[in-house]
């Protein structure tokens, strides 16, 4: 016989034994009689029958009070102290207690019961104060109703005291009430020896139930073959906790129906063989602990179950909730669902060691094992908390994830579908590389990987390296494998490629990097291209300097121009070496001016400055995933230009540009990484016009430029430390321009340029401190190219000139830039 069951029998016996002692100073009221106890009255034992009424004034005291159908009321500061019972209510008695301390030193503080002779419901409303007893602080039986408002209820006997016992009836606890016991907080044990009874109900609102040495709530039976059924409701930030780590415990023959609404269950749920529970969490409820025995569990609307040790449930329903395996557990945990996984879907958080996986002995991960069917109407999101070295899971090197490779996270014995589970963010970042979820359906799973306690492995959801190919590796949406265990469906966007046994492995496959890495690798070439456009040449910056010059010894000019371009880059790196083409859009505005001095040879010397602001958008073409970068650039430059009287000119420019870039991806959003860089540019250009007659002029030119980009190291949202370092590039341009100057209002021209670049292709280091993993990539060279341009200069009077051109550039060879760009400006001399 358990201590709790033994306490129930002893309670009945002790009530009879203590009765003579409590009656030593007894007052017995007659039916209909009223009595008042004042603070000056000596404590006495009272019997309140039938329609009698006992009123205790503020500060008054009494010994045991037994009300059999009568009414008892107390005021602030009253106290009831009995040797065994404090206040015993039966046969329809009613009590209202206000800030009153009630204690049954060796037994029960407050008892609600009924006799066969009077089936009326016994009720008590207690506001403030305390209920204390050696065995039970309060006992509710025979369909009584006890309502507590801010009351401390405690069972005080060491090792066996119970806060409240409910055998049949309703206990309502609200407004920071406490149900505390040295053993258990609440005991449910049905006692129908006095006749048939109804159910047992516990409603806890903004209150606490806790057992110091035992479970928070214990369900027991009076004797073998008996039953106990309990309905438990926790709401409004209530707490249920067990000192022995068990929050809810049920013995054989008991059933519990527990709902937890915006409250916390701190401890395990344990149902012995022959016991059964239905537990539902909702509205942000939290449960910390394990579950064992016959339990049907429902997780709804923002609730969280933190699994602290291996668990098993009869069924699991998830709709907008989170199931998280505890990070404090020393070893991997598993949850077995013996029946179905149902609901709308939720989030399952697993801890996984990202190693090579493969054989079960080499896999270290938490797991969800479903022996029944997965019938969720939406996807269940798998949030992997990774650790480990980030090993390569493609053990046979065939470029696909096979059924025996990678790490098994979820296994299903019944029907499911490929998109029933998806990774949060669609991938796990292990250093710079992607791991994705791969669904293996009926006919595709490896029986040697089966970890289900019973039955066959029908669906296996495995974490492995994502393999990408320059062309399609495998269909993203595998069928159901020919089996009948699930619909196979369309596979959703799980990011994995499953093997097709009739198709040979890809020859050009490689491990996928996280989607933002292509944007990082594209940054040097893209920003060097932007800097190149901002120092494109004298004529693009100022138009035709032979027109509109002041004849004063010292003059000046101001100008403003817009630059734009739509370009496409082809990388010199191969697909297997992580080369990425990209599209680039450039928009910039430059404003500046210069001083002009004339010399005695009719030559001119200019000293000028400019400030510019622009944006460039870069979109890599990557099989790894979509990403994009937007850079904001602010620059300043200064120049000196000398033009001789015979037309020969030399232009020298120095400039600096500050870049601020934000990288986003489809899967992580717009704020994935922030690229910061400072660029320096120097340029020397010279040209000489030659008259061809009939107002035609040809002007060869030569330009040498050098750029240096210094990138700031940064860490992105996936914990990647990115070091782009320094990118340098030197270019030499040889070209010529053919123009007609017959009409100053419209002077058209055309030009051709050839450019050779060297250096570039800087190293990019991507590492992860968390993973202790690093890899090095190259960004790609800008390459050689040619440019053809057509434009016109319009001299509007002596002082105003409008100029503009459109050009097309193309790479010479297999890599480099191609696309269209334009320039439109106005210059005013004074």
C-alpha atoms as one frame of an Amber mdcrd trajectory, in Angstrom:
protein
   0.000   0.000   0.000   1.464   3.389  -0.987   1.969   6.086   1.672  -0.795
   8.184   0.083  -3.311   5.339   0.087  -2.322   4.462   3.674  -2.823   8.116
   4.680  -6.377   7.974   3.378  -7.286   5.027   5.611  -5.507   6.521   8.602
  -7.388   9.776   8.076 -10.754   8.018   8.560  -9.592   6.239  11.692  -7.944
   9.295  13.212 -11.071  11.407  12.750 -12.946   9.142  15.134 -10.087   8.925
  17.658  -9.577  12.670  17.878 -13.260  13.541  18.191 -13.461  13.209  22.033
 -10.421  15.401  22.546 -11.715  18.194  20.315 -15.081  18.064  22.124 -13.663
  18.969  25.542 -14.840  22.577  25.154 -17.720  22.013  22.715 -20.516  24.345
  21.807 -23.457  22.829  19.881 -25.894  25.110  18.110 -29.491  24.182  17.482
 -30.980  24.319  13.970 -31.724  27.920  13.091 -29.610  29.261  15.953 -26.904
  31.894  15.370 -23.731  32.546  17.336 -20.954  35.109  17.107 -17.373  34.656
  18.302 -15.497  37.817  19.254 -11.795  38.398  19.722 -12.211  38.319  23.509
 -13.914  34.902  23.541 -11.971  31.812  24.547 -11.421  29.290  21.696 -14.024
  26.512  21.690 -15.092  23.597  19.509 -18.286  24.275  17.584 -20.947  22.130
  15.971 -23.144  23.968  13.472 -26.064  21.819  12.271 -28.850  22.380   9.739
 -29.728  26.017   9.344 -27.525  27.266  12.178 -25.034  30.078  11.585 -21.638
  30.731  13.156 -19.930  34.080  12.629 -16.338  34.741  13.670 -15.352  38.372
  14.011 -12.004  39.844  13.133  -9.270  38.545  15.429 -11.432  35.791  16.940
 -10.328  32.163  17.477 -11.944  28.745  17.565 -10.993  25.145  17.904 -12.408
  22.557  15.520 -15.625  23.597  13.782 -17.948  20.930  12.327 -20.776  22.226
  10.182 -23.346  19.668   9.048 -25.509  21.771   6.799 -24.973  25.071   8.655
 -23.192  28.237   7.642 -19.804  29.506   8.807 -18.295  32.903   8.065 -15.099
  34.555   9.271 -13.527  38.008   9.095  -9.951  39.313   8.825  -7.532  37.785
  11.248  -9.768  34.988  12.512  -8.165  31.606  13.185  -9.343  28.016  13.519
  -6.998  25.517  15.098  -7.935  21.900  15.643  -5.933  18.965  16.875  -6.893
  16.889  13.850  -9.453  18.879  11.855  -9.648  22.598  11.503 -12.971  23.105
   9.685 -15.164  20.154   8.664 -18.034  20.975   6.278 -20.597  18.351   5.259
 -24.170  17.794   4.155 -24.572  21.014   2.205 -22.750  23.247   4.679 -21.462
  26.575   3.338 -18.472  28.572   4.506 -17.032  31.959   3.631 -13.579  32.650
   5.035 -11.736  35.965   4.704  -8.032  36.193   5.575  -8.411  33.346   8.026
  -5.828  30.753   9.082  -7.274  27.233   9.371  -5.163  24.339  10.637  -5.649
  20.698  11.527  -2.332  20.007  13.180  -2.259  16.236  12.832  -4.802  15.812
  10.044  -6.623  18.207   7.689  -7.072  21.962   7.696 -10.370  22.134   5.718
 -12.639  19.194   4.823 -15.560  19.250   2.355 -17.686  16.099   2.381 -21.291
  14.877   2.551 -23.414  12.227   4.277 -25.875   9.831   2.672 -28.701  11.464
   4.586 -28.139  14.854   2.957 -26.976  14.869  -0.667 -26.688  18.663  -0.836
 -23.441  20.069  -2.231 -20.989  21.378   0.333 -19.161  24.593  -0.641 -16.480
  26.829   0.765 -15.099  30.139  -0.502 -11.772  31.185   0.963 -10.154  34.541
   0.280  -6.657  35.061   1.634  -5.260  33.327   4.664  -4.063  29.731   4.841
  -5.236  26.117   5.092  -2.754  23.782   6.771  -2.798  20.185   7.918  -0.359
  17.455   8.743  -1.930  15.112   6.164  -3.770  17.537   3.866  -4.122  21.266
   3.836  -7.571  20.736   2.288  -9.685  17.754   1.308 -12.536  17.913  -1.212
 -14.848  14.931  -1.397 -18.398  13.912  -2.199 -18.825  16.511  -4.971 -17.924
  19.466  -2.750 -16.743  22.758  -4.264 -13.791  24.633  -2.760 -12.891  28.047
  -4.173  -9.575  29.636  -3.213  -8.560  33.239  -3.871  -4.995  34.036  -2.886
  -4.797  31.229  -0.311  -1.772  29.243   0.885  -2.679  25.534   1.235  -0.067
  23.236   2.689   0.360  19.636   3.854   3.024  19.927   6.524   4.004  16.387
   7.579   7.537  15.633   6.380   7.606  13.059   3.604   3.821  12.561   3.393
   2.046  15.901   3.670  -0.177  16.769   0.684  -1.384  20.233  -0.178  -4.887
  19.215  -1.247  -6.717  15.963  -1.787  -9.592  15.722  -4.276 -11.563  12.499
  -4.173 -14.727  13.822  -5.830 -15.654  17.438  -6.380 -14.092  20.649  -7.613
 -11.138  22.633  -6.340 -10.732  26.126  -7.849  -7.487  27.969  -7.043  -6.868
  31.502  -8.335  -5.044  34.783  -7.734  -1.634  33.450  -6.633  -3.026  30.631
  -4.512  -0.535  27.890  -3.583  -1.201  24.158  -3.241   1.946  22.863  -1.574
   2.796  19.574   0.080   5.880  18.083   1.624   5.111  15.068  -0.546   2.667
  16.123  -3.287   0.910  19.300  -4.190  -2.427  17.633  -5.046  -3.605  14.033
  -4.642  -6.513  12.645  -6.678  -7.929   9.438  -5.164 -11.560   8.549  -5.723
 -13.405   7.451  -2.585 -16.914   6.110  -3.276 -17.345   4.141  -0.060 -20.110
   6.513   1.037 -21.990   6.152  -2.242 -21.687   7.125  -5.882 -19.736  10.278
  -6.621 -19.131  12.520  -9.609 -15.849  13.534 -11.170 -12.797  15.184  -9.671
 -11.813  18.607 -11.020  -8.890  20.923 -10.364  -8.884  24.432 -11.876  -5.699
  26.403 -11.278  -5.704  30.035 -12.411  -2.610  32.204 -11.894  -1.575  29.899
  -9.043   0.973  27.230  -8.109   0.854  23.504  -7.417   4.044  21.956  -6.095
   5.234  18.867  -4.280   8.414  19.309  -2.276   9.661  15.705  -2.264   7.182
  14.039  -4.619   5.245  14.723  -7.769   3.268  17.911  -8.225   0.005  16.034
  -8.887  -0.446  12.366  -8.007  -3.314  10.166  -9.189  -3.904   7.105  -6.983
  -6.634   4.464  -6.475  -8.168   3.579  -3.133  -7.503  -0.103  -3.623  -6.634
  -2.512  -6.469  -9.395  -2.662  -9.030 -10.638   0.836  -8.209 -10.336   3.809
 -10.564  -9.630   7.517 -10.305 -10.433  10.019 -13.050  -9.206  13.617 -12.867
  -9.768  16.717 -14.970  -7.039  19.327 -14.524  -6.978  22.857 -15.948  -3.973
  25.167 -15.589  -4.312  28.717 -16.911  -3.018  32.274 -16.759   0.663  31.762
 -15.819   0.055  28.938 -13.374   2.861  26.571 -12.396   2.872  22.816 -11.792
   6.107  21.381 -10.406   7.321  18.217  -8.701  10.262  18.151  -6.327  11.204
  14.672  -7.554  11.202  15.872 -11.172   7.691  14.542 -11.888   4.938  17.071
 -12.466   2.053  14.647 -13.133   2.115  11.027 -11.990  -0.609   8.455 -12.477
  -0.863   4.922 -11.100  -2.628   1.928 -12.634  -6.367   2.496 -12.939  -6.132
   6.288 -13.183  -6.860   8.690 -16.036  -6.019  12.364 -16.337  -7.347  14.980
 -18.719  -5.008  17.970 -18.336  -5.025  21.209 -20.306  -2.329  23.822 -19.854
  -3.157  27.316 -21.102  -0.400  29.951 -20.947   1.114  28.153 -17.961   4.148
  26.048 -17.105   4.541  22.361 -16.309   8.007  21.869 -14.826   8.707  18.152
 -14.592   7.929  14.825 -16.235   4.586  13.234 -16.983   4.676   9.605 -15.896
   1.763   7.199 -16.288   2.193   3.682 -14.965   0.940   0.641 -16.852  -2.834
   0.748 -16.729  -2.884   4.533 -16.387  -3.673   6.968 -19.212  -3.489  10.728
 -19.749  -4.528  13.273 -22.336  -2.435  16.429 -22.104  -2.945  19.565 -24.194
  -0.752  22.664 -24.142  -1.913  25.908 -25.746  -1.517  29.669 -25.868   2.178
  29.830 -25.059   2.189  27.062 -22.450   5.557  25.505 -21.580   6.363  21.973
 -20.469   9.865  21.104 -19.261  10.378  17.392 -18.880   9.911  13.947 -20.338
   6.797  11.879 -20.999   6.391   8.162 -20.438   3.464   5.786 -20.341   0.160
   6.051 -22.170  -0.109   9.766 -22.959  -1.823  11.487 -25.865  -0.127  14.857
 -26.206  -1.340  17.975 -28.012   0.802  21.078 -28.567  -1.028  24.117 -29.870
  -0.770  27.891 -30.462   2.726  28.850 -29.448   3.233  26.221 -26.769   6.672
  24.710 -26.144   7.725  21.279 -24.942  11.346  21.155 -23.794  12.210  17.449
 -23.825  14.713  16.680 -21.075  15.148  12.936 -21.557  14.017  10.119 -23.844
  10.241  10.156 -24.160   7.361   8.243 -25.720   3.749   9.233 -26.345   0.736
   7.427 -27.776   0.098  10.263 -30.235   1.310  13.783 -30.898  -0.672  16.679
 -32.373   1.246  19.865 -33.224  -0.292  23.087 -34.516   1.906  26.130 -34.304
   3.905  24.777 -31.360   7.561  23.936 -30.684   9.126  20.690 -29.529  12.728
  21.254 -28.454  15.210  18.685 -27.199  16.961  20.147 -24.171  20.452  21.548
 -24.798  21.363  20.523 -21.248  21.034  16.790 -21.968  24.430  15.111 -22.019
  23.589  12.639 -24.771  21.249  12.624 -27.764  17.555  12.137 -27.012  14.683
  10.569 -28.888  10.924  10.961 -28.897   8.888   7.937 -29.950   5.350   8.546
 -31.183   3.629   5.165 -31.043   0.679   6.415 -33.078   0.209   9.324 -35.480
   1.757  12.753 -35.753  -1.104  15.116 -36.632  -2.121  18.774 -36.588  -1.148
  21.734 -38.726   2.572  21.352 -38.129   5.029  23.091 -35.845   8.738  23.329
 -35.062  11.002  20.519 -33.845  14.422  21.603 -32.553  17.126  18.935 -32.717
  20.763  18.921 -31.640  22.939  17.347 -34.293  26.650  16.682 -34.607  27.518
  17.586 -38.190  29.950  14.814 -38.976  30.139  12.386 -41.908  27.157  10.416
 -40.598  26.492   7.163 -42.447  26.490   4.146 -40.096  24.157   4.551 -37.127
  27.054   4.238 -34.704  28.585   7.349 -36.281  25.442   9.490 -36.006  25.025
  11.715 -32.965  21.685  13.498 -33.023  18.325  13.908 -31.334  15.540  12.119
 -33.235  11.805  12.040 -33.771  10.570   8.490 -34.390   6.961   8.073 -35.545
   5.666   4.516 -35.651   2.301   5.563 -37.098   1.378   8.010 -39.852   2.246
  11.637 -40.404  -1.053  13.369 -41.222  -0.122  17.015 -40.625  -1.823  19.441
 -42.975   1.261  21.680 -43.156   4.998  21.163 -42.904   6.772  20.591 -39.625
   9.863  22.787 -39.482  13.073  21.147 -38.306  15.387  23.565 -36.524  18.821
  21.968 -36.276  21.172  23.188 -33.539  24.468  22.114 -35.086  27.830  21.281
 -33.646  30.837  19.271 -34.729  33.348  19.437 -37.593  30.968  19.713 -40.559
  32.113  16.547 -42.302  31.407  15.506 -45.890  28.417  13.134 -45.953  28.842
  11.904 -49.551  30.911   8.919 -48.462  30.958   7.164 -51.833  31.627  10.344
 -53.801  28.810   9.802 -56.299  27.548  13.376 -56.010  24.173  12.517 -54.427
  22.933  11.718 -50.927  22.104   8.031 -50.678  19.773   6.351 -48.188  22.700
   5.161 -46.065  24.523   8.508 -46.085  24.120  11.555 -43.920  22.305  11.751
 -40.594  18.798  10.427 -39.940  16.712  13.002 -38.053  13.119  11.774 -38.461
  11.869   8.262 -39.189   8.285   7.265 -39.983   6.881   3.750 -40.070   3.536
   4.616 -41.676   2.363   7.010 -44.350   3.955  10.398 -44.820   5.029  12.720
 -47.655   8.268  14.287 -48.829   7.355  17.795 -47.713   6.012  16.801 -44.288
   9.274  18.098 -42.786  11.414  21.010 -43.927  14.506  22.635 -42.497  14.188
  26.048 -40.907  15.812  28.416 -43.368  15.930  25.489 -45.819  19.529  24.647
 -44.900  21.975  24.284 -42.020  25.245  26.182 -42.358  28.280  24.123 -41.350
  31.063  26.566 -42.041  30.532  27.910 -45.583  28.656  24.815 -46.778  24.991
  23.840 -46.862  23.419  20.782 -45.312  19.866  20.086 -46.435  17.088  17.642
 -45.607  16.611  14.701 -47.967  13.395  12.684 -47.865  13.578   8.970 -48.688
  10.170   7.379 -49.209   8.842   3.838 -49.578  11.235   1.691 -51.551  14.090
   4.173 -51.058  14.965   3.748 -47.375  17.803   1.610 -46.059  16.489  -1.024
 -43.565  19.857  -0.995 -41.804  19.117   2.599 -40.725  15.835   1.666 -38.995
  15.628   2.906 -35.398  11.872   2.527 -34.894  11.027   0.403 -31.828   8.660
  -1.675 -33.968   7.726  -1.957 -37.623   9.439  -1.158 -40.890  11.115   2.074
 -41.892   8.899   3.649 -44.543  10.153   7.240 -44.577  13.576   8.532 -43.560
  14.393  12.265 -43.430  18.162  12.670 -43.520  20.525  15.596 -43.196  23.380
  15.676 -45.697  25.534  17.894 -47.840  23.610  19.641 -50.552  25.077  18.715
 -53.916  24.621  21.154 -56.809  25.503  20.779 -60.463  26.068  23.211 -63.286
  23.092  21.542 -64.891  20.363  19.644 -63.046  21.711  16.875 -60.819  18.471
  15.142 -59.901  14.802  16.068 -59.754  14.086  18.208 -56.685  10.682  16.552
 -56.226  10.997  12.791 -56.049   7.944  10.589 -56.321   6.816   8.223 -53.628
   9.235   5.535 -54.688   6.516   3.208 -55.831   5.366   2.305 -52.343   2.002
   2.735 -50.683   3.240   4.364 -47.497   2.548   7.932 -48.551   1.668  10.162
 -51.390   5.248  11.195 -52.103   3.774  14.414 -53.265   5.764  17.164 -54.760
   8.461  17.170 -52.148   8.028  20.818 -51.320  11.152  22.926 -51.218  13.217
  20.653 -49.026  16.382  21.559 -50.878  17.524  17.943 -51.179  18.168  15.795
 -54.186  17.374  12.112 -53.778  19.061   9.384 -55.787  17.577   7.846 -58.868
  18.989   4.318 -59.278  18.430   4.436 -63.029  20.476   7.588 -63.479  24.287
   7.746 -63.296  25.866  10.057 -60.740  26.609  13.605 -61.899  30.128  14.317
 -63.087  30.131  18.037 -62.274  28.512  18.009 -58.835  30.039  19.836 -55.901
  29.087  20.723 -52.349  26.828  23.758 -52.165  27.966  26.779 -50.210  25.473
  28.862 -48.275  23.614  31.224 -50.638  25.329  34.417 -49.494  28.840  33.206
 -50.329  28.409  33.855 -54.108  27.644  37.506 -53.284  30.768  37.701 -51.136
  32.907  36.229 -53.922  31.395  38.613 -56.476  32.127  41.739 -54.436  35.731
  42.453 -55.597  35.017  42.207 -59.326  31.780  44.189 -58.999  33.281  47.042
 -56.982  36.371  47.220 -59.192  34.015  47.605 -62.141  32.144  50.419 -60.401
  35.416  52.206 -59.582  36.533  51.788 -63.175  33.358  53.496 -64.429  33.836
  56.463 -62.085  37.317  57.136 -63.554  36.449  56.265 -67.131  38.188  59.128
 -68.954  38.597  62.851 -69.499  36.018  63.171 -72.289  33.400  61.203 -70.327
  33.987  63.439 -67.308  34.189  66.891 -68.945  33.110  66.483 -72.555  35.195
  68.262 -75.232  37.552  70.583 -73.362  38.558  72.308 -76.591  35.108  73.861
 -76.664  33.643  76.438 -74.277  36.898  77.478 -72.586  37.117  80.950 -71.095
  39.709  83.252 -72.669  40.419  84.959 -69.379  43.825  84.217 -67.833  42.099
  82.373 -65.025  38.648  80.857 -65.301  36.586  78.080 -63.878  33.998  75.482
 -64.660  31.485  73.259 -62.931  29.964  70.053 -64.223  27.467  67.388 -63.326
  26.982  64.020 -64.975  24.962  60.832 -64.583  26.440  57.370 -65.201  24.461
  54.174 -65.580  25.033  50.659 -66.767  23.580  47.185 -67.020  26.386  44.635
 -67.097  26.927  40.905 -66.902  30.054  39.195 -65.661  31.358  35.768 -66.696
  33.844  34.252 -64.262  37.240  32.814 -65.105  36.645  30.242 -62.367  34.937
  26.987 -63.229  31.692  25.820 -61.647  33.559  23.191 -59.645  35.962  25.871
 -58.388  33.096  28.069 -57.204  33.116  30.540 -60.050  30.015  32.736 -60.222
  28.676  34.872 -63.015  26.645  37.869 -61.956  24.488  40.718 -63.213  25.366
  44.251 -62.163  23.416  47.477 -62.340  25.149  50.827 -61.796  23.630  54.269
 -61.159  25.756  57.235 -60.099  25.764  61.022 -60.034  28.992  63.055 -60.065
  29.333  66.766 -59.370  32.530  68.799 -59.558  34.447  71.756 -60.832  37.888
  73.028 -61.717  40.001  76.119 -62.127  41.448  76.843 -65.550  44.631  78.769
 -66.189  45.908  79.854 -69.647  49.640  79.944 -70.457  51.559  81.846 -73.123
  51.492  78.919 -75.577  47.680  79.019 -75.502  47.713  75.880 -73.408  45.457
  75.286 -70.433  45.999  73.834 -67.005  43.045  72.519 -65.018  42.956  71.588
 -61.356  39.645  70.148 -60.275  37.652  68.087 -57.863  34.496  66.004 -57.849
  32.180  64.244 -55.414  29.995  61.350 -56.404  27.260  59.196 -54.984  25.969
  55.995 -56.516  24.513  52.572 -56.025  25.302  49.269 -57.629  23.251  46.118
 -57.363  24.879  42.732 -57.859  22.957  39.501 -58.412  25.055  36.321 -58.716
  23.891  33.404 -60.823  24.381  30.536 -58.404  22.999  27.026 -58.168  23.673
  27.251 -54.426  20.753  29.638 -53.897  19.622  33.155 -54.674  21.399  36.112
 -53.143  21.796  39.776 -53.941  23.911  42.700 -52.788  23.211  46.407 -52.864
  26.128  48.796 -52.420  26.020  52.496 -51.692  29.152  54.330 -52.796  30.371
  57.810 -51.904  33.524  59.092 -53.532  35.772  62.096 -53.954  38.410  62.712
 -56.580  40.870  65.347 -57.717  42.634  65.849 -60.986  45.111  67.910 -62.940
  44.726  68.236 -66.711  47.137  69.955 -69.080  46.344  70.647 -72.707  48.920
  72.159 -75.036  48.203  74.586 -77.792  48.565  71.828 -80.402  45.847  69.742
 -78.743  47.929  67.158 -76.844  46.614  66.582 -73.363  47.450  64.651 -70.218
  44.957  63.955 -67.404  45.885  62.672 -63.937  43.238  61.614 -61.420  43.329
  60.343 -57.838  40.171  59.269 -56.059  38.736  57.482 -53.077  35.413  55.659
 -52.728  33.719  54.349 -49.626  31.424  51.329 -50.150  28.630  50.167 -47.859
  26.927  46.967 -48.974  24.118  44.771 -47.651  23.768  41.165 -48.739  20.442
  39.336 -48.629  19.188  35.920 -49.643  15.804  34.410 -50.381  16.128  32.089
 -47.400  17.578  34.386 -44.724  16.104  37.746 -45.670  17.627  41.103 -46.461
  20.181  41.486 -43.664  22.505  38.514 -44.001  25.892  40.184 -44.269  27.312
  43.705 -44.381  30.249  44.400 -46.672  32.345  47.494 -45.995  35.236  48.570
 -48.232  37.400  51.559 -49.068  38.758  51.985 -52.577  41.630  54.057 -53.988
  42.078  54.870 -57.666  44.825  56.538 -59.686  44.639  57.199 -63.397  46.910
  58.752 -66.001  45.499  59.348 -69.469  46.844  61.091 -72.560  45.610  61.851
 -76.069  46.331  63.808 -79.191  43.760  64.918 -81.782  44.693  64.921 -85.483
  42.713  66.769 -88.142  41.645  64.650 -91.112  40.015  67.433 -93.119  36.424
  68.392 -93.697  36.070  68.970 -89.939  36.862  65.344 -89.090  39.249  64.579
 -86.268  40.802  61.357 -85.022  42.105  61.221 -81.472  44.098  58.248 -80.186
  44.370  57.899 -76.424  46.121  55.775 -73.826  45.164  55.300 -70.170  46.680
  53.444 -67.233  44.632  52.922 -64.053  45.300  51.234 -60.743  42.677  50.392
 -58.126  43.003  49.063 -54.608  40.074  47.831 -52.506  40.444  47.198 -48.793
  37.587  45.169 -47.309  36.684  45.086 -43.655  36.339  41.625 -42.084  32.816
  40.792 -40.921  30.595  38.064 -39.482  27.222  37.235 -41.027  23.965  35.802
 -39.668  25.132  32.217 -40.196  28.149  32.886 -37.989  30.552  32.959 -40.929
  33.667  35.087 -40.570  34.424  36.550 -43.987  37.791  38.018 -44.939  37.808
  39.563 -48.402  41.152  41.204 -47.760  42.612  43.507 -50.397  41.821  43.427
 -54.096  44.115  45.193 -56.547  43.788  45.698 -60.266  45.839  47.470 -62.918
  44.418  48.170 -66.354  45.802  49.636 -69.559  43.508  51.020 -72.256  44.407
  51.886 -75.837  41.762  53.478 -77.993  40.781  56.034 -80.552  37.983  58.478
 -81.203  36.635  59.755 -84.494  34.610  62.987 -84.303  33.153  65.665 -86.536
  33.248  69.272 -85.315  31.690  71.130 -88.201  28.669  72.193 -86.161  29.433
  73.037 -82.506  25.786  72.534 -81.607  26.007  68.871 -82.617  29.416  67.208
 -82.722  28.983  63.418 -82.972  31.730  60.951 -82.314  32.477  57.234 -82.142
  35.269  55.466 -80.308  36.806  52.048 -79.812  38.893  50.999 -76.777  40.841
  47.861 -75.914  41.562  47.183 -72.230  43.936  44.741 -70.600  43.680  44.074
 -66.861  46.080  42.320 -64.534  45.987  41.237 -60.914  42.462  40.962 -59.474
  41.187  37.497 -58.496  41.838  38.004 -54.769  41.571  35.277 -52.165  38.462
  35.158 -49.991  38.558  33.339 -46.647  35.296  32.087 -45.166  35.497  30.461
 -41.751  33.418  29.604 -38.707  34.767  29.882 -35.188  31.901  27.750 -33.909
  32.725  24.965 -36.355  36.486  25.428 -36.277  36.223  25.171 -40.057  37.553
  27.385 -42.831  37.872  27.393 -46.572  39.470  29.652 -49.142  37.962  30.750
 -52.426  38.954  33.016 -55.294  36.681  35.765 -56.491  37.486  35.881 -60.228
  39.240  38.286 -62.591  37.634  41.158 -64.474  39.532  40.169 -67.632  40.301
  41.888 -70.925  37.740  43.509 -73.124  36.813  45.979 -75.784  34.382  48.870
 -75.749  32.615  50.638 -78.597  30.981  54.001 -77.944  28.877  56.554 -79.758
  28.023  59.999 -78.453  27.753  63.670 -79.132  28.832  67.037 -77.713  26.620
  70.110 -77.983  28.126  73.519 -77.317  25.230  75.795 -76.351  26.861  79.194
 -76.553  30.260  80.033 -75.155  29.787  78.702 -71.666  27.376  75.744 -71.625
  28.144  72.318 -73.038  26.027  69.171 -72.972  27.650  65.832 -73.680  26.733
  62.199 -73.565  27.482  58.772 -74.918  26.285  55.179 -74.919  28.687  52.289
 -75.051  28.808  48.541 -75.261  31.588  46.488 -73.762  32.405  42.848 -74.203
  35.025  40.500 -72.841  37.884  39.287 -74.974  38.082  35.593 -74.228  35.827
  33.439 -72.085  35.482  35.675 -69.045  34.946  39.300 -68.158  32.287  41.997
 -68.384  29.781  42.672 -71.102  26.827  44.985 -71.323  25.652  48.525 -71.959
  26.491  51.738 -70.146  25.858  55.413 -70.617  27.045  58.828 -69.558  25.226
  62.192 -69.740  26.644  65.484 -68.473  26.584  69.257 -68.566  29.530  71.654
 -68.073  29.420  75.387 -67.516  32.495  77.627 -67.823  32.916  81.043 -66.283
